[in-house]
Amino acid sequence: MTGTIDEFKQLVDTEEFLKFFNLPYDQKFVNVNRLHILKKFSQYIKEIDENSPDLSPEERLNQYSVALQKAYQVFLESTPHEQKLFKVFNDKPKNVVTLTEITSD
């Protein structure tokens, strides 16, 4: 990895992050899961920044690289629905009665 923290801060797209860290990826997989990967990645970054404030820039970027790999891997092994990263997956539908709510008396 030859990038800097300042270059890292300029990245926006999932592919840019993956290329920055020289991580292999499947474009079709990224097309389907990009927002979920970035959301999970941002959670991991927050944990790194909160738990390790004294890391050097190089160590921080190394940790971020591992975090992005982990975020990518999560969605190879799980689904966005199982991870429930976004509000839409946690909101209960209105005007809907689920089968688990139906009881017999």
Secondary structure, DSSP 8 states (H G I E B T S, - for coil): ----HHHHHT--SHHHHHHHTT----HHHHHHHHHHHHHHHHHHHHHHHHH-TT--HHHHHHHHHHHHHHHHHHHHHS-HHHHT-SHHHHS--TT---GGG----
